[in-house]
Amino acid sequence: MDTFASASGPATRRSARLVSWRWATPEAQAVLATRDLASILRYYRQVHGTSQLEAGELLGYDKTYISALELGKRHLSDVGSLRHVAERLALPPHVLGITDPADTDHRAMIQFGTSTVRLAEVARQCGRAAEAVAELWPLVARLEARARDGSTERDVLRLLAYARLNLGTALGNVLPEERLATAAHWTAKSLDVVRAFDDRALTTTALRMHGNELRNAGLLGAAIDRLTQAAATAPDDEQRAAVLPLLARAAGALGNASLFDHAVRETHQFLDTAEHTSLVNPTAL
């Protein structure tokens, strides 16, 4: 099990995946919200398991200066130095009180990307899945490149999760049957990001969409596992109801009659309280 390093004791390295999404966790967001460089530096070293000497090497400062920054005995106030720290720690500049063109471009990218995902989902639902794929590919590539560069801001990762989910689902509508595992691959990639968030609704959505693509690909055991997790994770009746018909489909395809009956019966119980959709309605059931 990974452990945090103390500020002065020997460092224990964290897992690569945890470090990769370090700024997406709720704990990290609480630290970043303070906009306090001392707290941010301490958190960075804690997650990475690095010493003050190693942090100094990363930022180009000596160990004693890092110590003084963390203790609040020294402060950075000039924009150049703050921008340098933000770049080296892979932080959006506004976290340290800097507003510049790059940060404006970042915010515009998030707004544009959110609209792209929403419109692609509408296109897929209207039978234009190929158009949805064409819109989502460039967005996913751009977001993944940003993540590889170390820019793992929470809003970027959330958008990346939704873009991967929708890309996988759209591919599931256009790929030939023997290639449907590729669609499930993309929805699975969203789970790597989703796990960094303490968000049951997002986790339920990701598990539901991934489970359904596994079912489409004929991977029925894995599909039932993911869909069962989604139903158990759902934060409310409406989201649980959205999972159950898909679970019934997977169970029926596998020949699991008891699970099929249970899922359909429970969905019927939600008809008076949950919003009706293409699957959650009396006719479909």
Order of alpha helices (4+ residues) and beta strands (2+ residues): alpha-alpha-alpha-alpha-alpha-alpha-alpha-alpha-alpha-alpha-alpha-alpha-alpha-alpha
